[in-house]
Amino acid sequence: MNLKRKHIRTGRLGLIIFLTLAGILYLASRKTETHAQNQVPQHVRVSAISDWSHHHVVYSRPSTPEQSLKLQLEPRYQQQLQKQNATPRQSAQ
């Protein structure tokens, strides 16, 4: 009878240790995934083609929805918007 109780205690202790380690590993992996998902790159580099026509064509804001739809198809207009909304580069110190 004493041997049976010893096996039960050993089994319970093993189960407790196993569940504790499984919980720790689960929480550690979950924390790593959350941290990686929340990371946002500070600088995103966007390449844009530019030729002489980009310097001589300046688009004004569209006054009608029809003009706005037409300009959405114009790549030079899209690049002009990107340049206007770009944040200035910071110098490395």
C-alpha positions in Angstrom: 0.0 0.0 0.0 2.8 2.4 0.8 4.4 1.7 -2.6 1.2 2.6 -4.3 1.0 6.0 -2.6 4.6 6.6 -3.6 3.8 6.0 -7.2 0.8 8.3 -7.1 2.8 11.1 -5.5 5.6 10.6 -8.1 3.0 10.7 -10.8 1.4 13.8 -9.5 4.7 15.6 -9.1 5.7 14.7 -12.6 2.4 15.9 -13.9 2.7 19.2 -12.0 6.3 19.7 -13.3 5.2 18.9 -16.9 2.3 21.2 -16.8 4.3 24.0 -15.3 7.0 23.7 -18.0 4.4 23.5 -20.7 2.8 26.7 -19.4 6.1 28.5 -19.2 7.0 27.5 -22.8 3.6 28.5 -24.1 3.7 31.9 -22.5 7.3 32.5 -23.6 6.4 31.6 -27.2 3.3 33.8 -27.1 5.2 36.8 -25.8 7.8 36.4 -28.5 5.1 36.3 -31.2 3.3 39.3 -29.8 6.5 41.3 -29.6 7.5 40.4 -33.2 4.0 41.4 -34.5 4.1 44.8 -32.8 7.5 45.7 -34.3 7.1 48.4 -36.9 10.0 49.3 -39.1 11.1 52.8 -38.5 12.3 53.5 -42.0 10.6 52.2 -45.1 12.5 53.0 -48.3 10.4 53.5 -51.4 12.0 53.8 -54.8 10.5 56.0 -57.4 11.4 56.6 -61.1 11.9 60.2 -62.0 12.6 61.8 -65.4 12.4 65.3 -66.8 8.6 65.2 -67.1 8.3 64.7 -63.3 9.9 68.1 -62.8 7.8 70.0 -65.4 4.4 68.6 -64.6 2.8 69.8 -61.3 -0.7 68.6 -60.5 -3.1 70.7 -58.5 -5.7 69.2 -56.2 -8.6 67.8 -58.1 -11.8 69.9 -57.7 -14.3 67.3 -58.8 -14.6 63.6 -58.0 -14.2 62.8 -61.8 -10.9 64.5 -61.9 -9.8 62.7 -58.7 -10.6 59.3 -60.3 -8.7 60.2 -63.4 -5.7 61.3 -61.4 -5.7 58.1 -59.4 -4.6 56.3 -62.6 -1.8 58.8 -63.2 1.5 57.4 -61.8 3.2 60.9 -61.7 0.4 62.3 -59.6 0.8 59.4 -57.2 4.5 60.0 -56.9 3.9 63.7 -56.3 1.6 62.9 -53.4 4.2 60.5 -52.0 6.9 63.1 -52.2 4.7 65.7 -50.5 3.8 63.3 -47.7 7.2 61.9 -47.1 9.0 62.6 -43.9 12.4 64.2 -44.1 15.4 62.0 -43.5 17.2 62.4 -40.2 21.0 62.6 -40.2 22.9 59.9 -38.3 24.6 61.2 -35.3 
